[in-house]
Amino acid sequence: MRMQRWQQEARQLPVTVKPFFGETVLSLTRRLSEANGLPETAVLRAAGEWGPGGTGLHIFDRDAKPNQLALERLATMSGIPVTRLNIVLPGIHEARDLRLPTDYPALRWFRPWPPSQPACRQCALRYQAPGLLARQFDSTMMCHRHQRWIRWQQVDVSSDPAVSDAHRRYLRLMSSKRADRQWLHGQFKVASEIVQTWVIGKRWHPDLAERWQDRIRRLRLAWHDHPVICFPETVTLAETITDLDIRRELALVPDWKLPAFFATVAQKTGANKAELSYNQRYFRQWVDKHRHRFSADRHECLVRRLAKSNTPPPESGHFK
């Protein structure tokens, strides 16, 4: 019976490649194969047994988790130490629910989150790897080294410092120890959906419309719906709705104090205050939903105030 490639002795290939931080196992093995004039999946097949499924060409949008034996074979073929591979390839440490054999080299692929995507074009050129695929953690959306937006359509954002500043604030927000990552991502998605309603109804937000039009011109964008256009405003709103102290105050204040909250948000984002407070608009719906969740706490605080009780309100973490 013919031996499979992963059953043969592993040897270092003549041409090596430099690994990219966050790169998928599948991208690295494909680059290594191409650099040595081999079929795209040759190194992947030689690293370990795949399990059931196809030619392998359909899996390059995924990532793979190797067991220790497959990882050692990949280190031998690439000339990259196992310790280095453990640092730069996130797939090695993920998908803990995948069951891998321990007595022979094997890999199992999975759909990663965040998904793999083309790396910054300038970074890829430095690595001589135009097809390099990487997973941008913390939902990284731009390359600060080359000032390029890399999500969706790549854009040079060097002409608009507000985008770079917003991205740094976004990364700081996502790495915050105040809240769990999943909740933060969920709240950022809410903020993004709210701002998208402002984009759709930009005639109601003239200051924002003018700001976004200027950004489109500066970035020379042909696609007027590109998410980078309203990214700074999205980050500002996300910072507001994830601030636990603000969430507590919003949940507990009486209705007559709400206009001050809408005024603050309007000042921070540039949105129209009247539109923010309008009952049928998405942001007002979010406010009403948040206050409804904690209506019992608000009523209890009112009772305590009337009774002149010294009992403090719930901790801010209660209002996530």
C-alpha positions in Angstrom: 0.0 0.0 0.0 1.3 3.4 -1.0 2.5 5.6 1.9 0.8 8.9 2.4 2.9 12.1 2.4 2.4 12.5 6.2 3.7 9.0 6.7 7.0 9.8 5.1 10.0 11.3 6.8 9.8 15.1 7.2 12.7 17.1 5.8 13.3 20.8 5.7 12.3 22.3 2.3 14.9 24.2 0.3 13.0 27.5 0.4 11.6 28.9 3.6 9.1 31.7 4.2 8.7 34.2 7.0 5.5 33.6 9.1 3.1 36.5 9.6 1.6 37.1 13.0 -2.0 35.9 13.0 -1.6 33.9 9.8 -3.7 30.8 9.3 -2.0 27.4 9.2 -3.5 26.9 5.7 -2.0 30.2 4.4 1.4 29.4 5.7 1.5 25.9 4.3 0.2 27.2 0.9 2.9 29.9 0.8 5.5 27.3 1.7 4.3 25.0 -1.1 4.3 27.7 -3.7 7.7 29.0 -2.7 9.1 25.5 -3.4 7.2 25.0 -6.7 4.8 22.4 -5.2 1.0 22.1 -5.5 -0.9 24.4 -3.1 -1.8 21.6 -0.6 1.5 19.6 -0.8 2.9 20.9 2.6 -0.5 20.6 4.3 -0.8 17.0 3.1 2.7 16.3 4.3 2.1 17.8 7.7 -0.5 15.3 8.8 -3.6 13.3 8.1 -6.6 15.5 7.3 -9.6 13.3 8.0 -12.5 13.1 5.5 -13.1 15.7 2.8 -12.2 16.8 -0.7 -9.1 18.0 -2.4 -8.4 20.7 0.2 -8.6 23.7 -2.2 -12.0 24.6 -0.7 -10.6 25.0 2.8 -8.3 28.0 2.3 -10.8 30.4 3.8 -10.6 28.3 7.1 -7.9 27.6 9.6 -6.5 24.3 10.8 -5.6 22.9 14.2 -2.6 20.5 14.2 -1.8 18.0 16.9 1.7 18.0 18.3 3.1 15.5 15.8 1.8 17.5 12.9 3.1 20.7 14.4 6.6 19.2 14.7 6.5 18.0 11.1 5.5 21.5 10.0 8.4 23.0 12.0 10.8 20.6 10.3 9.6 21.3 6.8 9.4 25.1 7.3 12.6 25.5 9.4 10.5 27.6 11.8 10.8 26.4 15.5 7.7 25.0 17.2 7.9 27.8 19.8 7.7 30.4 17.0 4.8 28.7 15.3 3.0 28.6 18.6 3.2 32.4 18.8 2.3 33.4 15.2 -0.3 30.7 14.3 -3.5 31.2 16.3 -5.2 28.1 14.9 -2.8 26.0 17.0 -4.5 27.1 20.2 -8.2 27.2 19.1 -11.0 24.8 18.5 -10.5 22.9 21.7 -13.6 20.8 20.9 -11.8 19.2 17.9 -10.8 15.7 18.7 -7.3 15.0 17.3 -5.5 11.7 17.4 -2.3 11.5 19.5 -0.5 8.6 17.9 0.0 9.9 14.4 0.3 13.4 12.8 -3.1 14.9 12.0 -4.9 18.2 11.4 -8.5 19.3 11.5 -9.8 22.4 9.9 -12.5 24.7 11.3 -14.2 28.0 10.5 -12.4 30.6 12.5 -13.7 33.7 14.3 -12.6 36.3 13.5 -12.6 35.0 10.0 -9.4 35.0 7.9 -8.9 37.9 5.5 -6.2 39.3 3.2 -3.5 41.0 5.2 -2.6 44.6 4.6 -1.3 44.8 1.0 1.9 46.6 2.1 2.6 44.1 4.8 2.0 41.2 2.3 4.5 42.8 -0.1 7.1 43.0 2.7 6.6 39.2 3.2 6.6 38.6 -0.6 3.2 37.0 -0.1 0.4 38.7 -2.0 -2.1 36.0 -1.1 -1.4 36.0 2.6 -4.4 35.3 4.8 -4.5 36.3 8.5 -6.9 36.5 11.3 -7.1 40.0 12.8 -7.7 39.6 16.5 -9.5 42.2 18.6 -11.4 42.7 15.4 -8.5 44.7 14.1 -9.7 46.8 11.2 -6.6 48.6 10.1 -2.8 48.3 9.8 -1.3 51.2 11.8 2.2 50.6 10.3 0.9 51.4 6.8 -2.2 53.4 7.7 -4.5 51.1 5.7 -8.0 50.0 6.5 -8.0 46.3 5.8 -11.6 45.2 6.5 -13.8 44.7 3.4 -12.2 47.0 0.8 -8.7 48.1 1.7 -8.3 51.9 1.9 -5.4 54.2 2.6 -6.6 56.3 5.6 -3.4 58.3 6.2 -5.2 61.5 5.1 -7.7 61.2 7.9 -6.1 61.0 11.4 -9.6 60.7 13.0 -9.8 57.1 11.6 -6.5 56.1 13.1 -7.4 57.7 16.4 -10.8 56.0 16.5 -9.1 52.6 15.8 -6.7 53.0 18.7 -9.7 53.9 21.0 -11.5 50.9 19.6 -8.7 48.5 20.4 -8.4 50.1 23.9 -12.2 49.5 24.3 -12.0 45.9 23.2 -9.2 45.2 25.6 -10.9 46.8 28.5 -10.9 44.7 31.7 -14.2 46.2 32.8 -16.3 43.8 30.7 -16.1 40.6 28.9 -15.0 40.5 25.2 -18.2 38.9 23.9 -20.4 41.6 25.6 -18.2 44.4 24.2 -18.4 43.0 20.7 -22.2 42.8 21.0 -22.4 46.4 22.2 -20.2 47.6 19.3 -22.5 45.8 16.9 -25.4 47.7 18.4 -23.5 51.0 18.1 -22.7 50.2 14.5 -26.4 49.4 13.7 -27.5 52.6 15.3 -25.0 54.7 13.3 -26.0 53.0 10.1 -29.5 54.3 10.7 -27.9 57.8 10.9 -26.2 57.1 7.6 -29.4 56.1 5.9 -31.3 59.1 7.4 -28.3 61.5 7.0 -30.6 64.3 5.9 -31.8 64.4 9.6 -28.2 64.7 10.7 -26.7 67.6 8.6 -23.5 68.0 10.6 -22.7 64.3 10.3 -23.6 64.3 6.6 -21.2 67.1 5.9 -18.4 65.4 8.0 -18.9 62.1 6.1 -18.9 63.8 2.7 -15.6 65.4 3.6 -14.2 62.0 4.7 -15.3 60.5 1.4 -13.4 63.2 -0.5 -10.3 62.9 1.6 -10.1 59.1 1.3 -11.1 59.2 -2.4 -13.7 56.6 -1.9 -15.9 55.5 -4.7 -18.0 53.3 -2.4 -20.1 55.7 -0.3 -21.3 52.9 2.0 -17.8 51.9 3.1 -17.8 51.3 6.9 -14.7 53.4 7.4 -16.7 56.5 6.6 -18.7 56.4 9.9 -16.2 54.4 11.9 -15.1 57.3 14.3 -18.7 58.1 15.2 -19.4 54.4 15.7 -16.5 54.1 18.2 -17.6 57.2 20.0 -21.1 55.8 20.4 -19.8 52.4 21.5 -17.6 54.0 24.2 -20.7 55.7 25.5 -23.1 52.7 25.6 -20.4 50.5 27.1 -19.5 52.9 29.9 -21.1 51.1 32.9 -21.4 54.4 34.9 -23.3 55.9 32.1 -25.5 52.8 31.7 -26.3 53.0 35.4 -27.2 56.6 35.3 -29.3 56.2 32.2 -31.2 53.3 33.8 -31.9 55.1 37.1 -32.6 58.8 36.2 -36.2 60.0 36.0 -37.7 60.7 32.5 -37.3 64.5 32.8 -33.5 64.1 32.9 -33.2 62.2 29.7 -32.8 65.3 27.4 -29.4 65.9 29.1 -28.3 62.4 28.1 -29.4 62.9 24.5 -27.6 66.3 24.4 -24.4 64.7 25.6 -24.5 62.0 22.9 -25.3 64.6 20.3 -22.4 66.7 21.3 -20.0 63.7 21.3 -21.0 62.2 18.0 -22.3 65.2 16.0 -25.8 63.7 15.6 -29.0 65.7 15.7 -30.3 65.9 19.3 -33.9 66.0 18.3 -33.5 63.0 16.1 -31.8 61.0 18.9 -34.7 61.6 21.3 -37.4 60.9 18.7 -39.5 57.8 19.9 -39.4 56.0 16.6 -35.7 56.2 16.0 -33.4 53.3 16.7 -31.3 55.0 19.3 -34.3 56.0 21.3 -35.6 52.5 21.1 -32.3 51.3 22.6 -32.6 53.8 25.4 -36.2 52.7 26.1 -35.2 49.1 26.1 -32.3 49.6 28.5 -34.5 51.6 30.9 -37.3 49.0 30.7 -34.8 46.3 31.7 -34.0 48.2 34.9 -37.4 49.8 35.7 -37.7 47.9 39.0 -34.3 49.2 40.1 -35.3 52.8 39.1 -38.5 52.5 41.1 -36.7 51.1 44.1 -34.2 54.0 43.9 -37.0 56.5 43.8 -38.6 54.9 46.9 -35.3 55.1 48.7 -34.9 58.7 47.9 -38.4 59.5 49.1 -37.7 57.6 52.3 -34.3 59.4 52.6 -32.6 56.1 52.8 -28.8 55.9 52.7 -28.8 52.6 50.9 -26.6 52.9 47.8 -27.8 52.0 44.3 -26.6 48.8 42.6 -23.0 48.6 41.4 -22.5 49.8 37.8 -21.7 46.2 36.7 -25.3 45.3 37.4 -26.4 47.4 34.4 -24.6 45.5 31.6 
